[in-house]
Amino acid sequence: MSNVDYREELENILKEAKCEIEKTDNSKDLNDLRVKYLGKSGIVTALMKKLKDLTPEERPNFGKVVNELRDSIETLLEAQKEKISETEKMSAYQKLWVDPTMPGARRSVGHAHILTKVQKELEDIFISMGFSVVEGPEIEESWFNFDALNTPEWHPARDSHDSFYIDDKLLLRTHTSPVQVRTMLSRKPPLAIVSPGRVYRRDYDATHLPMFTQMEGLYVDHDVTVRHLKYFLEEFAKRTLGESAKIRLRPSFFPFTEPSFEVDIYFNNRWFEVLGCGMVHPNVFKNVGYDPEEWRGLAFGFGVERITMVKYGVKDIRDLVRNDLRFLENW
């Protein structure tokens, strides 16, 4: 092979290698080209193997030119490697880059449920009138839920089709009156409390739920009369529904109060039946160790859902627990 022949061949190999290397835009393809030209079975390696076929005089020049070819290709590969590395690094940075001036993802902000709002409002009203808020267990003993409240065993409220019994002695409380009993057993009068919380009854329709929120009030002192009861209820009605709200008391019957009343509130040009109340029955005082000759008391109770429905014009009580955002977002 003449000097002219192999130099021309090597120049063509270098041109082809340069063209291929400079067109490559990723590390994998560039490594494939390194193997193609400089690997064990590569083009340059194959050229070096031709040395054995040359004369001793030709070998030095041929070897020198092949080494120069290898060095040139190595230089081209390293230069392209740096270029590709920089490009890939920038691409990776662009994927991770965050513009802090861009607006963030919009998240809807929740708010207190309408029942929670009304309950808090009612608690604040009674606290301002001197009452304290007391809570108790939702799983209650029959004695606290019925017997201590002068409710005999034959009373319909004690039937299994009206109340949720756990066993013969335990049930889900049907009202928060047991909290009043527990409070009177642990405190000496005078006292004024309201007891909000969940209660359970076997009812479910447009105006009743099997679980609802009740708030009951108890005031015990010397010389408590119906006049005090009416005052508290009038203040409650006006502060909850506005100064134009009025109340009326209708005689009724509850085992734990005597006399007892149903209370209607006049609001938005109509009367609504909203709660029951009365003077604490002497038997209830006897059951908790209070002397009924010395102490007098008044009690009242209402459903927070009922007050909410009257105040905001909710037609179906079940809307309050369906978790329909179209309803909840209105309040």
ZIDA-V309415 format. One line per field, one symbol per residue. ss: DSSP state (2 for helix, 1 for strand, 0 for the rest). psi: psi as a letter, one per 40 degrees, with the letter a starting at -180 (. if undefined). burial: I if it has 24 or more other C-alpha atoms within 12 Angstrom, else O. Layout:
# ZIDA-V309415
ss->???
psi->???
burial->???
This chain:
# ZIDA-V309415
ss->0022222222222222222222200022222222222200002222222222200222222222222222222222222222222222222222220000000000000000022222222222222200011000001112222022200000022200000010000111000022222222220000111111111100001001001111111111100002222222222222222000011111111100111111111110011111111111022222220000000111111112222222220000222200002222000
psi->hiddddddddddddddddddddeheidddddddddddeidfiddddddeedeeiiddddddddddddddddddddddddddddddddddddddddehhheeiiihhhhhiiiiddddddddddddddeeeiihhiaidhiiddddcdeffhidehddeidedihidaddiihieiedddddddddeiiiiihiigiiiihigihadeiidhihihiihhhaifhidddddddddddddddeideiiiihhiahideihiiiihihhhffihhhdiiaahhhddddddeeiheddiiiiiiiihddddddddefhdhdddeeefhddddee.
burial->OOOOOIOOOIOOIIOOIIOIIIOIOIIOOIOOIIOIIIOOOOIIOOIIOOIOOOOOOOIOOIIOIIOOIIOIIIOIIOOIIOOIOOOOOOOOOOOOOOOOOOOOOOOOOOOOIIIOOIIOOIIOIIOOIOIIIIIIIIIIIIIIIIIIIIIOOOOOIIOOOOIIIOOOOOIIIIIIIIIIIIIIOOOOIOIIIIIIIIIIIOOOOOIIIIIIIIIIIIIIIOOIOIOIIIOIIIIIIOIIIOOOIIIIIOOOOIIIIIIIIIIIIIIOOOOIIIIIIIIIIIIIIIIIOIOIOOIIIIIIIIIIIIIIIIIOOOOOIIIIOOOOOOOOOOO
